[in-house]
């Protein structure tokens, strides 16, 4: 309905729900944009933003910018968000530069701590896009 990707390029990933949302793969293009439909792929509409990326986009830069955004936007009131967003960005950079064993697990632990212990929605959703990007192989060795 939106006209597709310019120049006949293939879709690489879709960010559903904005910076606090999730990256999904092109196989999800026909997913109904409903709470029920998106919940089947662990996504939500979030802010309502939907951004489509083709293969020309440097996905590590996009994901890094999202991590930086949350680091900068944390008010610092609660430790899970204040420290978690900084640690998330550090682990993400290591994954992009020189992946080591245990980094993805550490990123998931940080995400769980932020999701479970942050006071507000910013900290609770700050890891969603980063985690989903790593799971899809958009950062790290597969980028």
Buried (B, 14 or more C-beta within 10 A) or exposed (E): EEEEBEEEEEBBBBBBBBBBBBBBBBEBEEBEEEEEBBEEBEBBBBEEEBBBBBEEBEBBEBBBEBBEBBBEEBEEEBBBBBBBBBBBBBBBBBBBEEBEEEBBEBBBBBBBBBBEBBEEEBBBBBBBBBBBBBBBEBBBEEB
